[in-house]
């Protein structure tokens, strides 16, 4: 079945804006850990409407930052508000070479979970680094929740991704992979994020609104199932529920040795 499950519509862009806000702290921490001499070029893979690209640019101080995404709509939206030194291009990130010279830093967040062959993608990205260049990856290891509506959502989202040949909680598999050819693993840890359940439900409800038609067509849920789920998420979003949710994020850094 394949394809990105969350689309590139206007609601999908709003969802990514909220996601960028919620997940900025652990992403910033990973980028700051490896911020040193500003790279000549930093590349943000699967940039969407550009939130992560601007984060990469601001934290690394790269002389040039390039965001890549296969969505023309997202790239146009990102380019419209791009600061100096930040550019965007339409490109399938599984295809190398990238439309730029080799990069001192390549970053991808929540991207490998949507690709059919993560090891092949990592191997391809490794070829796009300069000597000493870094490949940084943020992916979901596990999501724990005590709230029933949030759990139902996560189970449905996982089933939808599985129907497309993808994996929601891919972090553990990445941890067990050998290093990409030509790279050395510099960092491999799990970061924890515990937003308020109401905030998580707000984000998750936007996710559901974007992909619910895909879930029905893939037969992972019925319209009635998703209506009940939407009602449950709306209740949690009011702040009246007592449940909790925690994301465990696998953060990886690989480096190409200096020549």
C-alpha positions in Angstrom: 0.0 0.0 0.0 2.8 2.4 1.0 2.8 6.2 1.0 2.8 8.8 3.8 -0.3 8.1 5.9 -0.7 11.7 7.2 -1.0 13.6 3.9 0.0 17.2 3.0 -3.4 19.0 3.2 -3.9 22.2 5.2 -5.1 20.3 8.2 -2.0 18.1 7.9 0.2 21.3 8.0 -1.6 22.5 11.1 -1.0 19.1 12.7 2.7 19.4 12.0 2.9 22.8 13.5 1.5 21.5 16.8 3.7 18.4 16.6 6.7 20.7 16.1 5.8 22.6 19.2 5.3 19.5 21.4 8.4 17.6 20.2 10.8 20.6 20.0 12.5 20.0 23.4 14.0 16.5 22.8 14.8 17.4 19.2 16.6 20.6 20.3 18.5 18.7 22.9 19.8 16.2 20.4 20.8 18.9 18.0 22.5 20.9 20.7 24.4 17.9 21.9 26.2 17.8 18.5 26.3 21.5 17.7 29.9 22.6 17.3 31.6 24.2 14.3 28.7 25.2 12.1 28.4 23.0 9.1 28.6 24.4 5.7 25.4 22.6 4.8 22.7 21.0 7.0 19.9 18.9 5.4 16.5 18.3 7.0 14.9 15.2 5.6 11.1 15.0 5.3 10.9 18.7 6.3 7.2 19.1 5.8 6.2 22.8 6.1 9.7 23.6 7.5 9.4 23.7 11.3 12.3 21.2 11.8 14.4 22.9 9.1 14.3 26.2 11.0 15.1 24.4 14.2 18.1 22.7 12.6 19.3 26.1 11.2 18.9 28.0 14.4 20.6 25.3 16.6 23.5 24.3 14.3 24.2 27.8 12.9 24.8 26.1 9.5 25.8 28.5 6.7 23.1 26.9 4.6 20.2 24.7 5.6 18.2 22.7 3.1 14.8 21.1 3.7 13.8 18.2 1.5 10.3 16.8 1.1 8.4 15.0 -1.6 5.3 17.2 -1.1 5.2 20.3 -3.4 2.5 21.8 -1.1 4.6 21.5 2.0 7.8 22.8 0.3 5.9 25.8 -1.1 4.5 26.6 2.4 8.0 26.2 4.0 9.7 28.4 1.4 7.2 31.2 1.9 8.4 31.9 5.4 12.1 30.9 5.0 14.7 32.9 6.8 18.0 33.8 5.2 20.2 30.8 4.5 17.3 28.3 4.6 16.0 26.8 1.4 13.7 24.0 0.4 13.4 21.6 -2.5 11.0 18.9 -3.6 12.9 15.6 -3.5 12.3 12.0 -2.5 14.6 11.5 0.4 15.1 7.8 -0.4 16.9 8.9 -3.6 20.5 9.9 -3.6 22.3 12.1 -4.4 20.4 14.9 -2.7 20.1 18.1 -4.8 23.0 19.7 -2.9 26.7 19.1 -2.2 27.6 16.6 0.6 26.3 17.8 4.0 28.1 18.3 7.4 24.8 17.3 9.1 21.8 15.4 8.0 18.7 15.2 10.3 15.5 13.2 10.2 12.6 13.1 12.7 9.7 10.6 12.6 10.6 9.8 9.0 12.0 6.2 9.1 8.7 4.9 10.5 7.1 5.9 7.2 9.7 4.4 4.9 9.6 0.8 3.5 13.3 0.0 4.1 14.8 2.0 6.9 18.3 0.2 6.7 18.5 1.1 3.0 17.5 4.7 3.7 20.2 5.0 6.4 22.8 3.6 4.1 21.8 6.0 1.3 21.9 9.0 3.7 25.3 8.0 4.9 26.7 8.6 1.4 25.6 12.2 1.5 27.9 13.2 4.4 31.2 15.1 4.3 34.1 13.5 6.2 33.3 14.2 9.8 29.7 14.7 9.0 26.8 13.7 11.3 23.6 11.8 10.7 21.1 12.4 13.5 17.8 10.5 13.8 14.8 10.9 16.1 12.2 8.1 16.1 9.6 6.6 18.4 10.8 3.8 20.6 7.6 3.3 22.6 4.5 5.2 23.6 3.0 4.5 27.0 -0.4 5.7 28.2 -2.9 5.0 30.9 -5.7 6.8 29.1 -8.0 4.4 27.2 -8.9 6.8 24.3 -5.2 7.5 23.7 -4.4 3.8 23.7 -7.2 3.1 21.2 -5.8 5.8 18.9 -2.2 4.4 19.1 -3.4 0.9 18.4 -5.4 2.2 15.3 -2.5 4.3 14.1 -0.1 1.4 14.4 -2.5 -0.9 12.5 -2.8 1.7 9.7 1.0 2.1 9.4 1.4 -1.7 9.4 -1.1 -2.0 6.6 1.3 0.3 4.6 4.3 -1.7 5.5 5.5 0.8 8.1 6.1 0.7 11.8 5.0 3.3 14.5 7.4 2.2 17.2 10.6 1.6 15.1 13.2 2.8 17.6 14.0 -0.6 19.0 14.6 -2.0 15.6 16.9 0.9 14.7 18.9 0.3 18.0 19.5 -3.3 16.9 20.7 -2.4 13.3 24.4 -2.5 12.5 25.9 0.9 11.8 25.2 2.2 8.3 28.2 1.5 5.9 31.0 4.0 6.5 29.5 5.5 9.7 30.3 5.1 13.4 27.6 5.2 16.0 28.3 8.2 18.3 25.1 8.3 20.3 22.2 5.9 21.0 19.8 6.6 23.8 16.2 7.0 24.7 14.8 10.4 25.5 11.4 10.7 27.4 8.7 13.2 26.7 5.6 13.5 28.9 3.3 16.2 27.7 -0.1 16.7 29.4 -2.6 14.2 28.3 -4.9 17.0 27.1 -2.1 18.4 24.9 -1.4 15.0 23.5 -5.1 14.4 22.8 -5.3 17.7 20.9 -2.4 16.6 18.7 -3.8 13.1 18.3 -7.2 14.3 17.4 -5.7 16.3 14.5 -3.8 13.2 13.4 -7.1 11.2 13.4 -8.9 13.9 11.4 -6.2 13.7 8.7 -6.0 10.0 8.3 -9.4 8.6 9.3 -10.5 8.0 5.7 -7.3 6.1 5.0 -8.0 3.9 8.1 -11.5 3.1 6.8 -10.3 2.3 3.3 -7.5 0.1 4.7 -10.2 -1.7 6.9 -8.3 -1.1 10.1 -11.4 0.7 11.6 -15.0 1.5 10.8 -16.5 5.0 10.7 -18.4 4.1 13.9 -15.1 3.1 15.6 -13.5 6.4 14.6 -16.5 8.5 15.7 -16.3 6.9 19.1 -12.5 7.5 19.2 -12.9 11.1 18.2 -15.4 11.6 21.0 -13.1 10.0 23.5 -10.2 12.2 22.4 -12.3 15.3 22.6 -13.1 14.5 26.2 -9.4 14.0 27.1 -8.5 17.3 25.3 -10.7 19.2 27.7 -8.3 18.3 30.6 -11.0 16.3 32.5 -9.3 12.9 32.1 -6.7 11.7 34.6 -4.6 9.5 32.3 -1.0 10.1 31.3 1.1 9.6 28.2 4.8 9.3 27.6 6.8 9.1 24.4 10.1 7.3 24.6 12.2 8.5 21.6 15.2 6.7 20.2 17.9 9.2 19.4 20.8 8.1 17.2 23.9 9.9 15.9 26.2 8.4 13.4 29.4 10.1 12.1 31.5 9.6 9.0 35.1 9.5 10.1 37.5 12.2 9.0 39.4 11.4 5.9 
